[in-house]
Amino acid sequence: MAKAYVFLADGFEIIEALAPIDILRRGGMDVTTVSIMQRREVIASKDLPVIADTTFEEVESFDDADLLAMPGGWPGADNLNKFQPLRDLLVEHHAKGKRIGAICAAPMVLGTLGLLRGKNATCFPGFEQYLEGAHITHDLVTVDGTITTGEGPAAALPYGFQLLSNFTTEEEVENLKETMRYKHLMGE
């Protein structure tokens, strides 16, 4: 079973975290939510308290990670970007050729680390300046190598399905889209 860690910081965008987590878990992935706030309670956008599975400090090792993912939102993405232990982990994870996902404002973390140079990426409009050296696609979801980026809240579902597609069969992803009524939403 593939292992994912989703990093949460005060101000994260609710749908950008919870929709992909739901999709990944329904798809059979082992997903752990990780607060970077030194407490398990994270205050999402719209003042919604969310209890993370663990804190960054409580995780002994992220070596078992197949995927590291970050929701956007403001100031959530800024809080993620300022948390140096996460920045160091992302660089190490990327150097191992493992998968990373970031949506909305969160691709700024990857951009400021230089991980998007020469790559295609998308982000919430207005954050392009932080995606240093990237070719901005303005698509809902963009995949380049091991990095998947999403544009914003409306991309939460396709972004989640895209993340899952890296760890299961196309048939299983299509079945999940059907059972979640995503295909009906998309007129398929």
Secondary structure, DSSP 8 states (H G I E B T S, - for coil): --EEEEEE-TT--HHHHHHHHHHHHHTT-EEEEEESSSSSEEE-GGG-EEE-SEEGGG-S--TT-SEEEE---TTHHHHHHH-HHHHHHHHHHHHTT-EEEEETTTHHHHHHTTTTTTSEE--STT-GGGSTT-EE---SEEEETTEEEE-SGGGHHHHHHHHHHTTS-HHHHHHHHHHTTHHHHTT-
